[in-house]
Amino acid sequence: MAAGPELREALERRLRDLGIATVTAEHPQVLTVEEMMLHVQHMKGGHSKNLFLKDKKKKGFWLVTVLHNRQVNLNDLAKKLGLGSGNLRFAEENSMLEKLRVGQGCATPLALFCDQGDVRLVLDAALLEGGHEKVYFHPMTNSATMGLSPEDFLKFVRSTGHDPIILHFDEDVK
């Protein structure tokens, strides 16, 4: 059930069908953003960090995609999303495998084409509004990094039936 080459091929086919051009760098398997940046720092643009979270009350799932160097306070994020402090936590790997068909270290909004509408996407506005020529994500595997324009990224996300919640993470919680 985990992502294999066939899921990456399915993603690449879907992107081609949407007319979306990408650039991809193959690199050794990485489990952290810090490890990844050693291999992709030459690729200019907005690199991402992805958190797969669960809402304790509603049992819903959230994929939070932010700039790679952003610190995310889960309590503040829960408040911004109207969930109440303390209600977001990291989801189990089995849930990510079930919903997005990727495992630990591979969370990516590019996997949303596998989701049946159970995952809500939260996007860092800085990825879209930061003037980046490209934004970067894992293409179903953590041994590669794929870049596409912010506009094409939004086009892809919306083609999966997901309407992202775009948040300004650098603003204080009210």
TORLODO-512769 format. One line per field, with one value per residue: residue in one letter; chain; x, y, z of N, C-alpha, C in turn. Coordinates in Angstrom, 3 decimals. Layout:
! TORLODO-512769
rest (A/...) $
kette (A/...) $
n_xx (X/...) $
n_yy (Y/...) $
n_zz (Z/...) $
ca_xx (X/...) $
ca_yy (Y/...) $
ca_zz (Z/...) $
c_xx (X/...) $
c_yy (Y/...) $
c_zz (Z/...) $
! end
This chain:
! TORLODO-512769
rest (M/A/A/G/P/E/L/R/E/A/L/E/R/R/L/R/D/L/G/I/A/T/V/T/A/E/H/P/Q/V/L/T/V/E/E/M/M/L/H/V/Q/H/M/K/G/G/H/S/K/N/L/F/L/K/D/K/K/K/K/G/F/W/L/V/T/V/L/H/N/R/Q/V/N/L/N/D/L/A/K/K/L/G/L/G/S/G/N/L/R/F/A/E/E/N/S/M/L/E/K/L/R/V/G/Q/G/C/A/T/P/L/A/L/F/C/D/Q/G/D/V/R/L/V/L/D/A/A/L/L/E/G/G/H/E/K/V/Y/F/H/P/M/T/N/S/A/T/M/G/L/S/P/E/D/F/L/K/F/V/R/S/T/G/H/D/P/I/I/L/H/F/D/E/D/V/K) $
kette (A/A/A/A/A/A/A/A/A/A/A/A/A/A/A/A/A/A/A/A/A/A/A/A/A/A/A/A/A/A/A/A/A/A/A/A/A/A/A/A/A/A/A/A/A/A/A/A/A/A/A/A/A/A/A/A/A/A/A/A/A/A/A/A/A/A/A/A/A/A/A/A/A/A/A/A/A/A/A/A/A/A/A/A/A/A/A/A/A/A/A/A/A/A/A/A/A/A/A/A/A/A/A/A/A/A/A/A/A/A/A/A/A/A/A/A/A/A/A/A/A/A/A/A/A/A/A/A/A/A/A/A/A/A/A/A/A/A/A/A/A/A/A/A/A/A/A/A/A/A/A/A/A/A/A/A/A/A/A/A/A/A/A/A/A/A/A/A/A/A/A/A/A/A) $
n_xx (0.813/2.078/3.741/5.035/7.130/5.106/3.108/4.419/4.826/2.148/1.496/3.246/2.198/-0.358/0.286/1.449/-0.822/-2.298/-0.889/1.319/4.521/7.511/10.437/12.873/14.882/16.865/17.862/19.676/17.705/15.866/14.987/14.468/13.883/16.189/18.182/17.348/17.742/20.485/20.892/19.361/19.689/20.692/18.603/16.609/14.023/10.896/11.184/9.577/8.129/6.351/3.593/1.713/-1.266/-3.654/-6.924/-7.947/-10.575/-12.584/-11.595/-10.523/-8.224/-5.247/-3.093/-0.318/1.468/4.357/6.891/10.219/11.874/10.263/8.909/6.389/3.822/1.737/-0.472/-1.035/-1.612/-3.887/-5.675/-5.810/-7.122/-9.540/-9.968/-9.450/-7.176/-4.644/-5.771/-4.664/-2.565/0.267/-0.451/-0.811/1.439/0.137/-2.300/-1.518/-0.489/-2.853/-4.535/-2.979/-1.208/1.522/4.494/6.232/8.268/7.704/5.535/3.496/1.935/1.538/0.610/-2.068/-3.725/-4.303/-6.005/-9.285/-10.821/-10.641/-8.641/-7.631/-6.043/-3.587/-1.972/1.041/1.019/3.285/4.578/3.158/2.955/5.462/7.028/8.336/9.832/9.648/8.102/8.760/8.451/8.229/7.945/5.991/7.937/10.754/13.199/13.594/13.071/10.646/9.925/7.603/5.734/4.240/1.616/0.936/1.120/-1.065/-3.110/-2.845/-3.465/-6.118/-7.236/-7.417/-9.608/-9.353/-9.553/-7.392/-6.591/-5.334/-2.857/-1.335/1.463/3.207/1.804/0.394/-1.585/-4.918) $
n_yy (-1.202/1.175/3.967/3.254/2.877/2.892/4.598/7.043/7.293/7.492/9.956/11.645/11.280/12.338/15.028/15.707/15.363/17.502/19.493/20.460/21.524/20.202/20.138/17.863/16.522/13.818/12.162/10.850/8.843/10.652/11.610/13.872/17.434/18.898/17.070/16.755/19.326/19.513/18.269/19.625/22.344/23.878/24.255/26.799/28.484/27.910/25.656/22.875/21.853/19.239/18.343/15.762/15.634/14.993/15.709/15.706/15.824/15.840/13.857/14.260/14.659/16.469/17.974/19.799/22.200/23.932/26.547/25.290/26.037/26.889/27.110/25.310/25.786/23.661/24.146/26.879/26.710/25.055/26.798/28.850/27.444/27.126/24.997/24.780/24.939/22.479/20.406/19.319/16.796/14.730/12.452/8.871/6.706/4.685/5.863/7.859/6.278/5.022/7.174/8.904/7.260/7.233/6.865/7.439/10.323/10.945/12.589/14.669/17.251/16.528/14.005/14.164/13.412/10.815/10.814/10.493/12.688/13.004/14.407/17.566/20.354/22.564/25.441/27.270/30.640/31.967/30.255/30.556/33.294/34.307/35.064/33.017/31.206/28.511/25.904/23.302/19.762/16.385/13.805/11.564/9.987/9.948/10.149/11.915/15.227/17.446/20.208/22.817/25.483/27.953/28.566/26.413/24.419/25.027/24.660/21.879/20.905/21.766/20.286/17.831/17.944/19.262/22.135/24.396/25.633/28.667/30.020/32.657/32.206/33.779/35.642/36.741/34.766/35.455) $
n_zz (0.000/0.478/-1.085/-4.176/-7.087/-9.014/-8.040/-8.023/-10.751/-11.527/-10.376/-11.827/-14.388/-14.048/-13.528/-15.998/-17.654/-16.784/-17.870/-16.529/-15.913/-14.502/-12.380/-11.323/-8.752/-8.052/-5.087/-2.198/0.079/2.479/5.812/7.210/6.957/7.191/6.370/3.716/2.648/2.317/-0.091/-1.950/-1.879/-3.919/-5.602/-6.416/-4.699/-2.963/-0.535/1.033/4.185/5.653/7.615/8.945/10.436/13.088/14.156/17.346/18.419/16.286/14.787/12.310/9.491/8.777/6.488/6.719/5.125/4.960/4.660/4.545/6.699/8.705/11.963/13.574/15.765/17.301/18.989/18.531/15.815/15.848/17.099/15.153/13.191/14.303/16.006/18.648/21.348/21.823/20.380/18.094/16.875/15.960/13.396/13.183/11.410/9.949/9.303/7.541/5.506/4.730/3.928/2.225/1.006/1.403/3.386/6.544/6.563/3.975/3.594/1.663/-0.256/-2.857/-2.809/-2.502/-4.561/-4.099/-1.975/-0.635/-0.033/2.686/3.918/4.993/3.582/4.661/3.817/3.864/3.417/2.577/0.821/-1.504/-1.900/-1.746/-3.864/-5.135/-7.754/-8.101/-6.166/-3.847/-3.363/-2.070/-4.480/-3.875/-2.808/-0.612/-1.743/-3.713/-5.017/-6.125/-8.185/-8.927/-10.444/-8.261/-9.091/-10.751/-8.854/-7.152/-9.043/-9.471/-6.845/-6.550/-8.585/-7.437/-5.919/-3.545/-1.547/-0.588/2.706/3.256/5.160/7.028/8.563/9.957/11.347/14.415/16.681/17.325) $
ca_xx (0.000/2.956/4.065/6.095/7.367/3.864/2.394/5.159/4.491/0.768/1.575/3.880/1.230/-1.418/0.842/1.552/-2.178/-2.739/-0.015/2.192/5.947/8.186/11.864/13.042/16.235/16.957/18.866/19.515/16.512/16.015/13.863/14.215/14.068/17.603/18.889/16.955/18.302/21.877/20.886/18.541/19.845/20.995/17.334/16.092/12.577/10.331/11.191/8.493/8.104/4.968/3.179/0.435/-1.826/-5.000/-7.732/-8.376/-12.032/-13.375/-10.913/-10.165/-6.800/-4.747/-1.745/0.134/2.627/4.942/8.280/11.050/12.520/9.217/8.544/4.931/3.301/0.465/-1.557/-1.389/-2.240/-5.245/-6.497/-6.036/-8.071/-10.798/-10.122/-9.191/-5.815/-4.400/-6.550/-3.932/-1.388/0.754/-1.219/-0.036/1.888/-0.880/-3.310/-0.936/-0.455/-4.227/-5.127/-2.136/-0.422/2.948/4.897/6.990/9.308/7.263/4.319/3.574/0.628/1.406/-0.090/-3.508/-4.507/-4.673/-6.963/-10.706/-11.504/-10.568/-7.535/-7.704/-4.714/-3.276/-0.780/1.736/0.864/4.613/4.931/2.454/3.078/6.844/7.761/9.124/9.626/9.240/7.909/9.302/7.822/8.586/6.979/5.574/9.107/11.678/14.491/13.545/12.384/10.045/9.528/6.649/5.398/3.157/0.318/0.681/0.891/-2.472/-3.923/-2.819/-4.198/-7.558/-7.672/-7.642/-10.826/-9.006/-9.491/-6.487/-6.727/-4.061/-2.624/-0.121/2.024/3.988/0.901/0.052/-2.916/-5.769) $
ca_yy (0.000/2.352/4.475/2.611/3.575/3.044/5.797/8.207/7.374/7.985/11.391/12.322/11.228/13.303/16.368/15.892/15.514/18.852/20.443/21.051/21.217/20.051/19.813/16.890/16.129/12.555/12.257/9.743/8.891/11.553/11.556/15.200/18.572/19.273/16.137/17.039/20.593/19.287/17.772/20.434/23.780/24.538/24.487/28.054/28.558/27.611/24.242/22.656/20.891/18.768/17.690/15.063/15.785/14.503/16.505/14.752/15.844/15.454/12.721/14.607/14.691/17.728/18.016/21.179/22.396/25.240/26.712/24.277/26.517/27.424/26.367/25.273/25.525/22.968/24.817/28.094/26.286/24.589/28.002/29.509/26.630/27.079/23.671/24.842/24.584/21.107/19.416/18.750/15.988/13.996/11.242/7.642/6.428/3.880/6.781/8.508/5.240/4.785/8.354/9.502/6.172/7.463/6.579/8.420/11.008/11.165/13.414/15.622/17.585/15.879/12.732/14.401/12.726/9.503/11.015/10.464/13.836/12.933/15.227/19.014/20.906/23.900/25.915/28.471/31.664/32.357/29.416/31.048/34.743/34.693/35.373/31.849/30.711/27.116/25.360/21.946/18.726/15.012/13.202/10.249/9.297/10.905/10.065/12.879/16.487/17.939/21.610/23.314/26.874/28.037/28.538/25.029/23.643/25.249/23.998/20.459/20.662/21.932/19.185/16.659/18.178/19.908/23.590/24.619/26.723/29.388/30.747/33.454/31.655/34.752/36.519/36.259/34.205/36.410) $
ca_zz (0.000/0.482/-2.413/-4.924/-8.355/-9.786/-7.586/-8.523/-12.173/-11.619/-10.082/-12.968/-15.501/-13.739/-13.734/-17.463/-18.184/-16.419/-18.556/-15.518/-16.068/-13.216/-12.353/-10.250/-8.360/-7.316/-4.032/-1.251/0.928/3.622/6.750/7.785/6.061/7.262/5.487/2.342/2.184/1.891/-1.469/-2.868/-1.627/-5.194/-6.308/-5.867/-4.550/-1.652/-0.147/1.991/5.283/5.694/8.855/8.809/11.771/13.365/15.077/18.391/18.641/15.112/14.154/10.933/9.181/8.241/5.944/6.871/4.268/5.272/4.250/5.209/7.922/9.583/13.173/13.686/17.104/17.049/19.718/17.781/14.562/16.174/17.337/13.855/12.424/15.052/16.604/20.084/21.739/22.266/19.635/16.963/17.201/14.798/13.109/13.071/10.054/9.226/8.764/6.366/4.464/4.280/3.275/1.190/0.423/1.633/4.753/7.306/5.805/2.593/3.544/0.565/-0.842/-4.161/-2.578/-2.337/-5.610/-3.546/-0.886/-1.012/0.557/4.144/4.413/4.728/3.319/5.164/3.118/4.285/2.383/2.088/-0.331/-2.682/-2.038/-1.470/-5.086/-5.539/-9.113/-7.914/-4.819/-3.911/-2.548/-2.441/-5.411/-3.380/-2.274/-0.003/-2.418/-4.818/-4.737/-7.360/-8.148/-9.904/-10.128/-7.266/-9.783/-11.167/-7.636/-6.773/-10.076/-9.151/-5.598/-6.807/-9.462/-6.592/-5.151/-2.277/-1.550/0.535/3.666/3.154/6.410/7.235/9.789/10.709/12.083/15.762/16.896/18.074) $
c_xx (0.856/3.294/5.220/6.289/6.075/3.069/3.104/4.861/3.082/0.723/2.136/2.945/0.122/-0.932/0.965/0.177/-2.747/-1.892/0.958/3.622/6.598/9.690/12.048/14.519/16.134/18.046/18.716/18.248/16.811/14.786/13.558/14.447/15.544/18.441/18.608/17.670/19.758/21.939/20.185/18.731/20.176/19.721/16.658/14.564/12.165/10.294/10.207/8.847/6.636/4.699/1.818/-0.149/-3.239/-5.656/-8.321/-9.894/-12.809/-12.786/-10.592/-8.662/-6.441/-3.345/-1.347/1.455/3.126/6.337/9.167/11.651/11.535/9.022/7.020/4.561/1.905/-0.698/-2.005/-2.100/-3.674/-6.174/-6.818/-7.075/-9.420/-11.042/-9.957/-7.811/-5.724/-5.105/-5.853/-2.752/-0.955/-0.060/-0.269/0.334/0.851/-1.946/-2.792/-0.855/-1.844/-4.756/-4.318/-1.247/1.078/3.244/5.698/8.117/8.902/6.010/4.497/2.172/0.455/0.711/-1.601/-4.347/-4.914/-5.782/-8.388/-11.491/-11.463/-9.545/-7.756/-6.278/-4.619/-1.956/-0.258/1.622/2.208/5.086/4.353/2.734/4.517/7.665/8.633/8.790/9.114/8.998/8.186/8.679/8.398/7.526/6.666/6.739/10.035/13.101/14.503/12.813/11.925/9.609/8.552/6.292/4.286/1.763/-0.043/0.428/-0.564/-3.423/-4.000/-3.679/-5.695/-8.089/-7.941/-8.919/-10.570/-8.944/-8.632/-6.902/-5.367/-3.914/-1.320/0.447/2.811/3.112/0.549/-1.375/-3.700/-6.532) $
c_yy (1.265/2.732/3.700/3.395/3.806/4.269/7.066/8.391/7.915/9.497/12.135/12.359/12.267/14.736/16.675/16.139/16.901/19.927/21.127/20.565/21.159/19.904/18.884/16.605/14.821/12.740/11.061/9.934/9.770/11.441/12.910/16.268/18.963/18.373/16.473/18.283/20.457/18.922/18.712/21.938/24.564/24.869/25.698/28.037/28.228/26.116/24.038/21.678/20.527/18.004/17.038/14.945/15.233/15.442/15.529/14.688/15.264/14.259/12.981/14.664/15.987/17.508/19.486/21.313/23.819/25.337/25.828/24.731/27.085/26.503/26.432/24.892/24.920/23.609/26.081/27.740/25.831/25.782/28.699/28.767/26.495/25.742/23.694/24.303/23.123/20.033/18.831/17.942/15.267/12.716/10.057/7.405/5.620/4.785/7.465/7.513/5.017/5.952/8.854/8.490/6.453/7.217/7.708/9.005/11.349/12.034/14.507/15.976/16.982/14.528/12.928/13.755/11.326/9.611/11.049/11.596/13.855/13.888/16.674/19.523/22.324/24.312/27.202/29.485/32.067/31.481/29.993/32.521/35.227/35.024/34.227/31.457/29.278/26.849/23.862/21.005/17.367/14.477/11.752/9.430/10.343/10.736/10.935/14.129/17.052/19.384/21.936/24.737/26.898/27.962/27.119/24.139/23.800/24.579/22.496/20.160/20.746/20.821/17.910/16.803/18.819/21.419/23.973/25.786/27.408/30.278/31.528/33.033/32.669/35.774/35.898/35.716/35.211/35.656) $
c_zz (0.000/-0.955/-3.008/-6.212/-9.140/-9.332/-8.033/-10.010/-12.373/-11.353/-11.290/-14.177/-15.273/-13.965/-15.230/-18.072/-17.886/-17.109/-17.615/-15.723/-14.686/-13.444/-11.159/-10.026/-7.588/-6.260/-3.107/-0.414/2.145/4.514/7.374/6.713/6.028/6.351/4.020/1.820/1.750/0.412/-2.450/-2.692/-2.893/-5.980/-5.666/-5.834/-3.139/-1.391/1.003/3.095/5.430/6.981/8.618/10.213/11.855/14.374/16.100/18.549/17.466/14.370/12.687/10.752/8.478/7.692/5.954/6.110/4.451/4.668/5.116/6.537/8.941/10.792/13.294/15.116/16.916/17.792/18.990/16.482/14.804/16.413/16.018/13.028/13.129/15.726/18.118/20.405/22.180/21.463/18.424/17.480/15.931/14.641/12.999/11.606/9.277/8.607/7.514/5.203/3.875/3.458/2.081/0.471/0.422/3.104/5.372/6.460/4.386/2.488/2.502/0.080/-2.234/-4.036/-2.454/-3.435/-5.163/-2.502/-1.428/-0.357/2.071/4.735/4.013/4.566/3.862/4.531/3.739/3.143/1.786/0.929/-1.615/-2.964/-1.885/-2.702/-5.574/-6.972/-9.063/-6.432/-4.926/-2.901/-2.943/-3.397/-5.024/-2.812/-1.668/-0.557/-3.679/-4.329/-6.064/-7.175/-9.253/-9.521/-9.076/-7.909/-10.206/-9.959/-7.187/-7.763/-9.790/-7.925/-5.847/-7.707/-8.660/-5.768/-3.801/-2.465/-0.345/1.426/3.668/4.385/6.354/8.586/10.599/11.436/13.412/15.784/17.721/19.143) $
! end
